[in-house]
Structures are given as structure tokens and as C-alpha cells.
Amino acid sequence: MRNFISTLLISFLFVQPAAAEASHSEESTYPKNVILLIGDGMGLGQMEIARQFEYGRKGVLHLEKLEHTALMRTYSANRHVTDSAAGGTALATGVKTNNEMIGVDAKGKPVDSVLDAFKAAGKRTGLISTNMVVDATPAAFGASVTNRWTGFADIAQQLLQNKVDVILGGGALYFSPEKQDGVNLLKSFQANGYVIANNEAELTAAPNTGRLLGLFHPDYMNFKQDKEEYHSEEPTLAEMTKKALEVLSKDEKGFFLMSEGARIDQASHAADIAGIWKETIEFDNTVKLVTDWAKKRGDTLVVVLADHETMGISATEPMNINAYKKIKVSPYYMASQLTWGPDQTIDPKAVKAVFKIYAHLNLSDQECTQFITTIQNNTHGVYPKNKVQWEIGSVIAQHFDAGVITSSIRSKSTTGGHTANMIPVFATGPGSEAFHGVIDNTDISQLITKAARIPFIPGQHQPSR
């Protein structure tokens, strides 16, 4: 909880006596709870892929049914194309920052988030991600670091210090003694009243009171497509969100919850059209869960958006939808099935076998050689550990005529293929009428706090108690 926001709250209540004396009917015009659903990397192209693959040409996504819509710009303080760190920070804090910076302004000064404002107002808070809970988007709401890549362990500590009530996702490694200088951070969470869950069964069994920390993978949670191959016991995004609602709604004062479908972005980076389909539908099913829950109550604002678009995805006319529907695993899983020689070169026979078994493609000798050469020559990509997976997806996309930017453009991108495309915003519930027209990503936190009548000044910061 941040001191200055508490002071602002007292002032806010005194200068607005009408709000303090409002009748029950008047109170119902503004939300007690706010749920922000973020589909990382999800633009109109990802939505169209998911809609047509899942429901056909005339189908409709659940998020498309929300009453109010807007378009949102996403540039960062130092780039015309944002990364997830700067994009998440703009959404969470109302402040533009530089790429790779989280919860700080462009000069590196920590700034408070909408989550801090809700906590200062006496409300409970929650963060969910199918990525790591210490990665860019969730971290932007609950922590401040000047470099996203070196700050994971620090972010884990700050989530504890800031007493976020519900934290669910991947990233267990960064709570371990290995990353915490010999300290088991999970014991500190338990000492502060957190119940720890490590799989879907433990999440379901956890009590719906108190605080909850669920860490379901050492790193990123698995793609929906790959969970069966890995015999995963991870919960889905909808299951995590449902549990968070059960826990947070026990408090009569209300809550703020951010739930992120993060693997849409990673599927998009890999030009993985089948993965985009599956991950976006999982996110959209979570939207349905949340909006159904909210409509029964009438006291909850739901906002659905993305932090940016990834890889310029589009539903092209010649795209081979039937071929994509036959792919059952992600390029990340395919890459794990490749074999490497003693000199760290990829076995050409393994390349052909992987494409044949998992993508039903017969690569020519020339295509196989080109695949290996492209990977070997890609020495300046921003995510070197992913270059094999991403190239697999790009080769498949080329064969199946998918609309996606080329691997050569991706390798030159400091974000790994993000674009400046505007993002659709959808909203429903009390206060949702404010989401219309063309807005900026820094407007989101202000629209949310204004709707909920919670004081918030972008750029302000006070240390946690």
C-alpha cells in the first residue's frame, strides 16, 4: 500500500461528499470490482484467426460481444513500437517508459500502478499470467525494475512486499534459493499467510480465503497444444481466473484483478498460426467466464485488450486452414525433438523428420539446408534461445500461406517482431461507456480508476509500507 494514495483517498472523500453519501442505486453506477483481461500480442489478426478457425466465417468471439469498444495506440517513450515491458507499464501506471523498463518512468523513477491505487483504497488485488508471474505484464502492475531481463528475482520479492493477494502463473524458478541468493522465497510467502499451489489439483483444493500463490511451471507455462505431450498438471487460464474470483470476491470492499493470456504473444512470435488459434480461444473462453460472472453481479467493470500486436498477423485468403488444424503441437515442442551434432549443428535428417511428423510437410534438401543456414546466420536476434522455434513456425507459415511478417524482419526487430498496429479495446459493466474512440495505452489506468472513483495520479510514487 502506498502512503500518498491513502492521503489522496481521504481528501477525495471529503471534497466529494455526494459520493460518500450516495444511495445504493447511485453506487451501482460505478464498479466495486475491476477485471482487466490482457491478451498479450493479440491484435485484430490474431482475433480473426481464432474466430474463423474455431467458429467459421460467421462465428463471433465472446470478447466481440462486449458493449463498448475503442482503438488504442501503443508506442513507448523511446520507440515507435513498444515491447511488453513498456506496454504493460503504460497500461498499469499511465506513464510512458522506455522499452525493457517495468514500473518506472523513462528516467528510471518508480511509479505507482492502478493495482497500488486499488490496494490503497482497501481493495484486494490479483495478478495472473500464463507466462511467468515475474515477466513484463504482471510485473508492471506489482513491481518496478529498470531492466526486465535482469529483474526477475527482484520482481518476485516486490510481489511479496506489495502484498498482492492472489498471484498465479509460471516462474517458480525465480522464487527458489537458486535465484534468491540461497533464500527460499516461498517460505517468506507462507510466513505472510499465502497458501502455495503447484498444480491444478492443489489450486482447486486451496481455500477461498486469505492469500494465494500458485506457481505451476519453473519458467513459462506450457502452450495449450503441448500440455498433453508433456502430461502437464497446469491449470488453464480460465481455471486460474475462476479461482482468483472465488478468493478475491470474499472481501466486500471489492478488488482489482489482471489476468493475462500471455502465450498468444509467444505463438505469434513463432508465426504459429495453430497456436494463435488455440491460445486466443483459451483467452476468449476466459473472457466468457469473467463476463458471465460479472453480469450476474452488476458491480464489476471488465476491460479486454492487448499490450501490443505481434508479427503483423493476418487471415490471408490462400491460408491453408485445414492443414493448420492438423498440427497438434507448437514449434517450441517441435524444436525440442530435433537432434544436434557434437559441433552444435542440427541434424538434417532430424529436421526433415520433425516437419514431416508434426507439420505433415516434406521439406526438400534445399529447404532443409536453408532452414539450418538461416538459424546459424541469425546471430543478432533479440531472443537467441528462441530462434530455432521461431524459424520452424516461419517455414510452416510460408508453406501454408499465412499472413505474417518474415523471419528476416523479425530478426532485425528489437522486440522480436512486435508492430505499432492499434489494438482493439472491449469493455462491459458500470463505467464501460468511457471506453470509446481512439485512445492511448496511458489512458487505461485513468479510465479504470475514474470509473471506480479511486484516486490515482500517473507518475506519483511512494514506497510500500
C-alpha positions in Angstrom: 0.0 0.0 0.0 1.3 3.4 -0.9 1.1 6.3 1.6 0.4 9.1 -0.8 -2.6 7.3 -2.3 -4.1 6.8 1.1 -3.8 10.5 1.8 -5.4 11.3 -1.6 -8.2 8.9 -0.8 -9.1 10.8 2.4 -9.0 14.1 0.6 -11.1 12.6 -2.3 -13.8 11.5 0.1 -14.0 14.9 1.8 -14.1 17.0 -1.4 -16.8 14.8 -2.9 -19.4 14.4 -0.1 -22.0 13.4 -2.7 -20.1 10.3 -3.4 -19.7 9.5 0.3 -23.5 10.0 0.9 -24.6 8.2 -2.3 -27.6 6.0 -2.2 -27.3 2.3 -3.1 -28.8 2.9 -6.5 -26.2 5.6 -7.2 -23.4 3.3 -6.1 -24.4 0.7 -8.6 -23.5 3.2 -11.4 -19.8 2.7 -10.7 -17.9 -0.6 -10.2 -16.8 -2.2 -6.9 -14.6 -4.6 -8.8 -12.4 -4.2 -12.0 -11.1 -7.1 -14.0 -8.5 -6.3 -16.7 -8.0 -9.1 -19.2 -4.9 -8.8 -21.4 -4.2 -11.0 -24.5 -0.5 -10.4 -24.9 0.3 -9.7 -28.5 -3.3 -10.0 -29.6 -4.3 -7.8 -32.5 -7.2 -8.0 -35.0 -5.3 -10.6 -37.0 -5.0 -13.0 -34.1 -8.6 -12.5 -33.3 -9.7 -13.2 -36.8 -7.5 -16.4 -37.0 -9.1 -17.6 -33.8 -12.7 -16.7 -34.8 -12.5 -18.4 -38.3 -10.6 -21.5 -37.1 -12.9 -22.1 -34.2 -16.3 -20.9 -35.4 -16.2 -20.4 -39.2 -16.8 -17.3 -41.2 -20.0 -16.3 -39.5 -18.8 -17.0 -35.9 -18.3 -14.5 -33.2 -15.8 -14.4 -30.3 -17.1 -13.8 -26.8 -15.0 -10.6 -26.5 -16.6 -9.2 -29.6 -20.0 -9.2 -27.8 -18.9 -6.6 -25.2 -20.9 -3.4 -25.5 -18.2 -0.8 -25.7 -15.1 -0.6 -28.0 -12.2 1.6 -28.7 -8.9 1.6 -30.5 -5.6 2.1 -28.6 -2.2 3.4 -29.6 0.8 1.6 -28.0 4.1 3.4 -28.8 6.6 3.6 -26.0 8.7 6.6 -24.7 11.7 5.7 -26.9 10.4 3.6 -29.7 7.5 3.8 -32.2 7.0 0.0 -31.4 6.6 -1.0 -27.8 7.8 -4.1 -26.1 5.8 -5.8 -23.3 7.6 -4.1 -20.5 6.9 -0.5 -21.7 3.4 -1.5 -23.0 2.5 -3.1 -19.7 3.9 -0.1 -17.8 1.7 2.3 -19.8 -1.4 0.2 -19.1 -0.6 -0.2 -15.4 0.7 3.2 -14.5 -0.5 5.7 -17.1 3.1 6.6 -17.8 5.2 6.1 -21.0 8.6 4.5 -20.4 11.4 3.0 -22.5 11.4 -0.5 -23.8 12.7 -3.1 -21.4 11.7 -0.9 -18.3 9.0 -2.0 -15.9 7.0 0.1 -13.5 9.3 3.1 -13.9 9.2 6.3 -16.0 11.7 7.0 -18.8 14.2 8.3 -16.4 14.1 5.1 -14.3 12.0 6.6 -11.4 9.5 4.1 -9.9 5.8 5.0 -10.5 2.7 3.5 -8.8 0.2 1.4 -10.7 -3.6 1.1 -10.8 -3.1 -2.0 -8.6 -1.4 0.2 -5.9 -4.4 2.6 -6.1 -6.9 -0.2 -5.5 -4.9 -1.6 -2.6 -4.6 1.8 -1.0 -8.4 2.1 -1.3 -8.8 -1.1 0.8 -9.5 -3.4 -2.1 -7.9 -6.8 -2.7 -5.6 -7.4 -5.7 -4.6 -10.3 -8.0 -2.3 -11.0 -10.9 -2.5 -14.0 -13.3 -0.3 -14.9 -16.3 0.2 -18.0 -18.5 3.7 -16.7 -18.8 5.9 -16.1 -15.7 4.3 -14.0 -12.9 7.6 -12.1 -12.8 7.5 -11.3 -16.5 6.8 -7.9 -18.1 3.0 -7.6 -18.0 2.2 -8.8 -14.4 5.3 -7.2 -13.1 4.2 -3.8 -14.5 1.3 -3.9 -12.0 3.2 -5.1 -9.0 6.8 -4.1 -9.2 9.4 -1.6 -10.5 12.7 -2.5 -12.2 14.8 -0.7 -14.8 15.6 -3.9 -16.8 13.1 -6.6 -17.4 15.8 -9.2 -18.2 17.8 -8.9 -15.0 15.0 -8.1 -12.6 13.0 -11.4 -12.3 14.3 -12.2 -8.8 13.7 -8.7 -7.6 10.2 -8.7 -9.0 9.4 -11.8 -7.1 10.4 -10.1 -3.9 8.4 -7.0 -4.7 5.2 -9.0 -5.3 5.6 -10.2 -1.7 6.5 -6.7 -0.4 3.4 -5.2 -2.1 1.2 -8.0 -0.7 -0.6 -8.8 -3.9 -3.3 -11.1 -2.6 -3.5 -13.6 -5.5 -0.6 -14.5 -7.8 -1.0 -17.3 -10.3 1.2 -18.4 -13.2 4.6 -19.7 -14.1 8.1 -18.6 -13.0 8.7 -20.8 -9.9 12.4 -20.8 -10.6 12.7 -17.2 -9.6 11.2 -17.8 -6.1 13.8 -20.6 -5.4 17.1 -20.4 -3.5 18.9 -20.8 -6.8 17.7 -17.3 -7.9 17.3 -15.7 -4.5 20.8 -15.9 -3.2 20.2 -19.1 -1.2 16.9 -17.9 0.2 13.6 -19.9 -0.3 11.2 -17.0 -1.0 8.3 -19.4 -0.9 8.8 -19.7 2.9 8.5 -16.0 3.2 5.3 -16.0 1.3 3.9 -18.8 3.6 5.0 -16.7 6.6 2.9 -13.9 5.3 -0.2 -16.0 5.0 0.0 -17.3 1.5 -1.3 -20.8 0.6 1.0 -22.3 -2.1 -0.3 -24.3 -5.0 1.9 -26.2 -7.5 -0.7 -27.8 -9.8 -4.3 -27.7 -10.9 -5.5 -30.1 -8.1 -3.8 -28.0 -5.4 -5.2 -24.8 -6.9 -8.7 -26.3 -6.7 -8.2 -27.5 -3.2 -6.9 -24.2 -1.9 -9.2 -22.3 0.5 -11.1 -19.3 -1.0 -10.0 -17.1 1.8 -6.7 -15.4 2.6 -3.8 -15.1 0.1 -2.8 -17.5 -2.7 0.4 -18.1 -4.6 0.2 -20.6 -7.4 3.4 -21.4 -9.4 2.7 -24.1 -12.0 5.9 -24.2 -14.0 9.6 -23.2 -13.4 9.5 -20.9 -16.4 6.7 -20.1 -18.9 3.6 -22.2 -18.6 3.1 -24.7 -21.5 1.2 -23.9 -24.6 -2.3 -25.3 -24.7 -1.3 -27.5 -27.6 1.7 -29.0 -25.7 0.1 -29.8 -22.4 -0.9 -33.3 -23.4 2.6 -34.1 -24.8 4.2 -33.0 -21.5 1.5 -34.7 -19.3 1.0 -31.3 -17.7 -0.8 -30.7 -14.5 -1.1 -27.0 -15.0 -4.4 -25.2 -14.7 -5.9 -23.3 -17.7 -6.2 -19.5 -17.7 -9.9 -19.9 -17.1 -9.3 -22.2 -14.1 -6.8 -19.8 -12.6 -9.1 -16.8 -13.2 -12.1 -18.6 -11.7 -10.1 -19.4 -8.5 -9.0 -15.8 -8.3 -12.6 -14.6 -8.5 -13.6 -17.0 -5.7 -10.8 -15.8 -3.4 -11.0 -12.1 -4.2 -14.8 -11.7 -4.1 -14.9 -12.8 -0.5 -14.0 -9.3 0.5 -17.0 -6.9 0.5 -14.8 -3.9 -0.4 -14.1 -5.2 -3.9 -10.9 -6.0 -5.9 -8.7 -5.4 -8.9 -7.6 -8.4 -11.0 -5.4 -8.5 -14.0 -5.4 -11.8 -15.9 -3.1 -12.3 -18.9 -3.3 -14.8 -21.8 0.4 -14.4 -22.4 1.1 -17.3 -24.8 -0.8 -15.6 -27.6 2.3 -13.4 -27.9 4.8 -16.3 -28.0 2.8 -18.2 -30.5 2.7 -15.0 -32.7 6.5 -14.6 -32.4 6.9 -18.1 -33.8 4.4 -17.4 -36.6 2.5 -20.3 -35.1 -1.0 -19.9 -36.5 -2.4 -23.0 -35.0 -1.0 -21.9 -31.6 -2.5 -18.4 -32.0 -5.9 -20.1 -32.6 -5.7 -22.3 -29.5 -4.2 -19.6 -27.2 -6.7 -16.9 -28.3 -9.7 -19.2 -27.8 -8.5 -20.1 -24.3 -8.2 -16.4 -23.6 -11.7 -15.8 -25.2 -13.2 -18.6 -23.0 -11.8 -16.8 -20.0 -13.5 -13.6 -21.2 -16.8 -15.5 -21.3 -16.2 -16.9 -17.8 -15.5 -13.4 -16.4 -18.3 -11.6 -18.2 -20.8 -14.2 -17.2 -19.7 -13.8 -13.6 -19.7 -10.0 -13.8 -23.2 -9.8 -15.4 -24.8 -11.8 -12.6 -23.5 -9.2 -10.1 -23.8 -5.9 -11.9 -21.0 -4.3 -9.9 -17.9 -5.2 -12.0 -16.2 -3.4 -14.9 -14.5 -5.8 -17.3 -11.9 -4.4 -19.8 -10.3 -6.6 -22.5 -7.3 -5.5 -24.6 -3.7 -6.3 -25.5 -0.5 -4.6 -24.7 0.6 -4.6 -28.4 0.3 -6.7 -31.6 3.0 -9.2 -32.6 4.2 -10.2 -36.1 1.5 -8.4 -38.2 -0.7 -11.5 -38.2 -3.5 -11.5 -40.8 -6.0 -14.1 -42.1 -4.9 -14.3 -45.7 -7.2 -15.6 -48.5 -4.9 -18.5 -49.6 -4.1 -19.6 -46.0 -4.4 -23.4 -45.6 -6.7 -23.6 -42.6 -7.3 -27.3 -42.9 -3.5 -28.0 -42.9 -3.0 -25.8 -39.8 -5.8 -27.6 -38.0 -3.9 -30.9 -38.3 -0.9 -29.5 -36.4 -1.2 -30.7 -32.8 2.0 -29.3 -31.1 3.8 -25.9 -31.1 7.0 -25.1 -32.9 8.6 -24.9 -29.4 7.8 -28.6 -28.9 8.9 -29.4 -32.4 12.3 -27.8 -31.7 12.7 -29.9 -28.6 12.5 -33.0 -30.8 15.5 -32.0 -33.0 18.9 -33.7 -32.5 22.2 -31.9 -32.6 25.6 -33.0 -33.6 28.8 -32.7 -31.5 29.7 -29.4 -33.1 26.2 -28.0 -32.2 24.9 -28.3 -35.7 21.4 -29.5 -36.4 21.0 -33.0 -37.9 19.3 -32.5 -41.3 17.6 -35.9 -41.0 16.0 -34.8 -37.7 14.8 -31.5 -39.4 13.0 -33.4 -42.1 11.5 -35.9 -39.6 10.2 -33.2 -37.3 8.5 -31.2 -40.1 7.0 -34.5 -41.5 5.7 -35.9 -38.2 4.3 -32.7 -36.7 3.5 -30.4 -39.6 2.9 -33.0 -42.3 5.4 -31.3 -44.6 8.0 -32.9 -46.8 10.9 -30.4 -46.9 13.3 -30.7 -49.9 17.0 -31.0 -49.3 17.3 -27.3 -50.4 14.7 -26.2 -47.9 16.3 -28.2 -45.1 19.7 -26.7 -45.8 18.2 -23.2 -45.9 16.5 -23.8 -42.6 19.7 -24.7 -40.9 21.7 -21.9 -42.6 19.1 -19.3 -41.5 19.4 -20.4 -37.9 23.2 -20.4 -38.0 23.3 -16.9 -39.6 20.8 -15.4 -37.1 23.3 -14.1 -34.6 21.7 -10.8 -33.8 18.1 -11.7 -32.9 16.8 -10.3 -29.6 15.7 -13.8 -28.3 18.6 -16.1 -29.4 17.2 -19.1 -27.4 14.0 -19.0 -29.5 15.5 -18.7 -33.0 15.0 -22.4 -33.8 11.4 -22.5 -32.7 10.6 -19.2 -34.4 12.2 -20.4 -37.7 10.2 -23.6 -37.6 7.0 -21.6 -37.4 8.0 -19.3 -40.2 8.8 -22.2 -42.5 5.4 -23.7 -41.8 3.7 -20.3 -42.4 5.4 -19.9 -45.7 4.2 -23.3 -46.9 0.6 -22.7 -45.7 0.4 -19.1 -47.0 -0.2 -17.5 -43.6 -0.2 -13.7 -43.2 2.9 -12.9 -41.0 6.0 -10.7 -41.3 9.1 -12.5 -42.5 11.7 -14.1 -40.3 14.3 -11.6 -41.6 12.3 -8.6 -40.4 11.7 -10.4 -37.1 15.5 -10.9 -36.6 16.1 -7.2 -37.1 13.4 -6.2 -34.6 14.5 -5.2 -31.0 11.1 -6.7 -29.9 11.3 -9.9 -31.8 8.5 -8.9 -34.2 6.1 -6.5 -32.4 4.2 -3.9 -34.5 2.8 -0.5 -33.9 -0.7 -1.6 -35.1 -3.5 -0.2 -33.0 -5.2 -2.5 -30.5 -8.9 -3.1 -30.1 -10.3 -2.5 -26.6 -13.6 -4.0 -25.3 -15.4 -3.2 -22.1 -18.6 -4.0 -20.3 -20.2 -3.2 -17.0 -20.5 0.0 -15.0 -18.1 2.6 -16.3 -17.5 0.8 -19.6 -19.1 3.6 -21.6 -15.9 5.7 -21.1 -14.0 3.3 -23.4 -14.7 4.6 -26.9 -12.9 6.4 -29.8 -9.1 6.3 -30.3 -7.2 6.3 -27.0 -3.7 5.9 -25.8 -2.4 3.0 -23.7 -1.7 5.5 -20.9 -5.4 6.3 -20.7 -6.4 2.8 -19.5 -5.4 3.1 -15.8 -7.0 6.6 -15.6 -10.3 5.4 -17.2 -10.4 2.5 -14.8 -9.7 4.5 -11.6 -12.0 7.3 -12.6 -14.8 4.8 -13.3 -14.2 3.1 -9.9 -13.9 6.6 -8.1 -10.5 5.7 -6.8 -7.9 8.5 -6.6 -4.9 8.0 -8.9 -2.3 10.4 -10.3 0.0 8.9 -13.0 3.7 9.4 -12.3 3.4 9.5 -8.5 5.2 7.1 -6.2 5.5 6.3 -2.5 7.4 3.3 -1.1 5.3 0.4 0.3 4.7 0.3 4.0 
